[in-house]
C-alpha cells in the first residue's frame, strides 16, 4: 500500500493506492484509520477496488463498523469507484445519505473527491 499526499486549497489528503485489497475486514479499516490519523491526515481517499465486496453489502455490518470509527475520530473518507455493481436499494440509499451529510462520500473520481473535500 502506498499513501500519496494530494494537495488542494492548503489541504493535505491521503490517497491510498495498492494493487490488492487494503480493507478485507472491519479490523483492517480501523487499523488503516489509525495509521493515517497517526500520520496527521484527517481526510482520506480509498479506491473501491481496494475494499472487499463485503463492505458494499450492508447486511454484513462491515461498512457501518468502519464508518462509525471514521466518524468518531472525525476523519473524512472518500470512496472512489464505480458503484453500479451494487444495485440494492438500501446501498443506493446509503450512498445518497452519506453524500448528503458529507462525512463519508462516494464519488467516481479522485478529482471529484478533492473538490468535495475542499468545499469548492
DAMOGI-V453456 format. One record per helix or strand of 2 or more residues. SS is the DSSP state (H for helix, E for strand). FROM is the first residue (numbers start at 1). TO is the last residue. Records with the same first field share a line. If there is no record, write none. Layout:
SS=FROM-TO + FROM-TO
This chain:
E=2-8 + 11-17 + 43-47 + 76-80 + 104-107
H=26-38 + 48-50 + 53-56 + 58-60 + 62-72 + 89-101 + 110-118
